[in-house]
Amino acid sequence: MAKNKSGDFNMDFEADAKKIDAGGICKFCGSIYKKGAKFCDECEAVICPQCSETNPKGAIICGNCDFQFSTKSLRSLKKQLKLTEAAVAYVALAVGIAANLIVFVILFV
C-alpha cells in the first residue's frame, strides 16, 4: 500500500503486481491475476495466452490479437445461450398462464 498526496492509504495495484511477479491486472475488476492464469479469479474475465489481454467473461476471440480461445469456450457459450433461450420461453409460458388465470377469475368468479 502507498500513501497518496492527502496522506490516505490506497492500493497501488501496479506496484503490488510487480512485487509479486503477477501476470497482470484485470481491466474489468482491477484485481491482480497470477502468471499463466486463464481466467481472472474475481470476475472470470478470459486472459489471452498469446498477448495477456483480459477479455470479457465468455469471450471466444481475443479483442487485442484475435487469438481464438478453445472450442470448449465456444461450446460453453452455445450451451449458455440455449439455457437463456429456454428460460425466456418458460417465463413467457408462465406469464401467459398467469394472464389466462386472471381472465378466468375475472369472468367466472
N, C-alpha and C positions, 0 to 999 in steps of 0.2 A: 504494500500500500504506500501511497505517496501523498504528501500534503499539497493541496492546491494553494493559490495565492491568498485565499481568505483564511488559511490555516486548517481547513477541514480535511479530513481524510477522505480519499476517493480511490477507486480501483484503477490502477494503471495496467489494463489488460495486456497491452503490447509488451511492456517491460516484464510482466509476470510470465507471459508466453515465452519470451526469450530466455528467462532464467530457468524454466523447467524444460526447455528444448521441446516445446509443444509443436504440433503440426500446424496450428494456426488459430485464428479467431473466427468464429461463425458470424457471417454478416447479417444473419437473421435474428439471432438472440444475444450475440456478444459473448458467448461462453468460449472458453478455450478447449479445443479438442486435441486429442493425442495424435502423435505422428503415426501415420498408417491407418487412421480410423476411416471407416467407410461412411459413417453417419455421425452427426452431432449428437452427443448424449442428451442434451437438453431439449432440442426441438426436432430432432430426427432429420435435419437437412442432409442431403446427399453430398458427400465430399468426393470430388473428381480425383481418381487415382493418377491421372495424367498431369493436371495443372494445379491441383489442390483447391480449386474454386468451390465454394459452398453453393449448392443448388437447392431449390425448394424441395420439401419432402415429396417423395414420389416421382421426382424428375427422371426422365428416361434418357435425355441427352444433356450434356454439359452446356450451359449457356455461354461459357467462355471459349472452349476449344472444340466443341461439337463431338466430344468423346461420347460414344454410345455405351450407356451402362448395360449391365447384363440383361438378357431377355427375361430373366427372373423378375426384374423390376417391371418390365412390360406386362408380364402375366399378372403380377400383383395389382397393377393399375387397372387392368381389364377386369379383374375379379372385384375390385372396389367399385368400379363403375356399374357392374351388373348388380351388386348388392344395393347400390344407391338407387338404381332404376327400380328394383324390386320394392324397396322401401317406399318410394314415391307412389308406386302402383297400389301398395297396401294402404297407404294413407288416403289416397283418392277413393279407394273402395270403402274405407271406414267412414269417410265424410259423406259419401253417397248413401250408405246405410243409415247414418245418423239423420240425414236430411229426410229420407223416406220415413223414418220412425217418427220424426217431429210432425210431418204432414199427417201421418196416420193418427197420432194422438190428437191433433187439432180437429180432424174431420170426424173421428169416431168416438171420442171420449167426452 
